[in-house]
Amino acid sequence: MNQSWQSVLTLDCERRCVEGSEEALVVAIRRGADLRIYTEFFHDEHLEPGSSNHERVLEVSEFRVTYLLDDRWVAGIMTLRQPIMPPVGFGPRPSMSFFLYNQDGQQAIGRPFLDGQSSDQVVQPPELEMPKYHQWDDWDAGTNAPSHNFVYDFETYRFCVWDDWQEVFSHDADGSVIAGSLEDLVEHFRTGSEIKLAIRGLCDDLSSDESELEHEVFIQTGPSYYHTDQRLFVTGTHPLVRVAPGIPLQYASRNWDFGWLMARTDGFVARSLVDPQSLQFHNSKSQHAMRWLVR
């Protein structure tokens, strides 16, 4: 484990590995590492097509939720991003930009709009001519939550991790202990440690495939509570995006949602999830095996 950001995988503009390895990225994410991805592009090819400004632009984005699929494939999703038009300001319509990156550089975006306009009130912005942008599909166009999968040929992709999380407790979906101890988790919690969850099978209900793909979703948590008589630890997560598991991870029509979770050390998960099309919240519950990590 390291105490700083480290580059573990670099791809070139054709998404070929030129440094590090996919295995190094998988190992780090399996341990709960945080993920950021560095890319480079040219202003007139990406931000303002046709402009005379050919300056190179450097970008680093954070991926607050990470996926480990079939214990061998990594994907990350930006969960807090509003679209901006650097260096000017924000985009024309308020929305979330749930950009998704796979370990091989394949990308996607889910964009739930937040302004309450119905689809018949919305004029979709014209597509810009970007030769390095390769869109593969177009899901739910004209609705409140369009999505599509694509590749943008960045000059470079650099996958960086901060790998200093420590797993202190794990249990199965019924809360039976697999490793570590609840007492160790509580002691770290009492001294102010941050907490991250690795939740197994969180997105199974989004999949239409009967052969569910094994997966873990990693998400940091916020407020936490320990019920001393019940010996029950409870935490609320940061916002996350759920996507039907697949390799590569991809958006499709109604195979994703977003929201918040409340998780307990007996395997119980309460879910407050948003339908991207209607922006309506729906409450549900499920049971999951989980690993609890601290920093």
C-alpha positions, 0 to 999 in steps of 0.5 A, a space after each residue: 500500500 502507498 501513501 500518495 497517488 501512484 500511476 499503475 496503468 498508462 494507455 496511449 491514444 490507441 488505448 494500448 498499454 505503455 506503462 504499468 499493467 491492468 493487473 496492477 490496477 485490479 489489485 489496487 481496486 480490489 484493496 479499495 484504492 481510490 481512483 483518478 484518471 489523467 488524460 490529455 486532449 487539444 482544445 480545438 478537437 474537444 472543447 471547441 471543435 473548429 476553434 483556432 486554439 490548438 493548445 493541449 489541455 490536461 485533465 484529471 477526473 475523480 471516480 468516486 465509485 469503482 467496480 470490480 467485475 468478475 474479480 478481473 475488470 475495473 471500471 469507475 464512475 464520476 458521481 459528483 460532476 456537473 457539466 462545465 465548459 472550461 474555462 467559461 462556465 457551466 453547460 446550457 442545462 443543469 444535469 449530472 455527468 455520470 461519466 464511466 471509464 473502463 480499464 481499457 479506455 472504453 467510456 460512457 455517459 449517463 446524463 440525468 437532467 435536473 431542470 424538470 423539463 419534459 422531453 417535448 420541451 427540450 431542444 437537444 444540443 446539436 452534435 459537434 464534429 469531433 473526429 476523435 469521438 467515436 459514439 457506439 450507440 444512443 440510449 433514451 435520446 430525447 428523454 430526461 436521462 439519455 446515455 451512450 457508450 463511446 471512446 474519445 481518443 485521448 492523447 494518453 490515459 493514466 490510471 492513478 490510485 491512492 492505495 492506503 485503505 485497510 480491510 478490518 472486517 468482512 461478512 456474508 449476506 447474513 452478517 456471519 463473520 468471514 474475516 476481521 472483527 466488528 470490534 476492530 471496525 468500531 475502534 477505528 470508527 471511534 478514532 475518526 477513521 474514514 470508512 469505505 464499503 465493498 458491496 458484493 452483488 449490489 447491482 444484480 437486480 439491474 441485470 436482465 442476464 440470468 447468469 449474474 456476473 460477480 461484482 463488488 461496488 466500492 463507495 466511501 461512507 459519511 455518517 456512521 453509528 454504533 448501537 452498543 447494545 445490539 452490537 450493530 454498526 450502521 453507515 450512510 454512503 456517499 451518492 453512487 451510480 448503479 449499472 447492470 454488471 458487464 464486461 466492459 461496464 456499459 450504459 443501456 436503456 434503463 439498466 442504471 440508476 443512482 442514489 444513496 445506501 444505508 448499510 449495516 454489519 448484519 448484511 442489511 442495505 436500505 436503498 434510496 434510489 432515483 429513477 433517472 427518467 422521472 427523478 422520483 425516489 424509490 426505497 427498497 432493501 436487500 442483503 449483501 456480503 460486504 467488506 469494511 475498509 478504514 483509513 
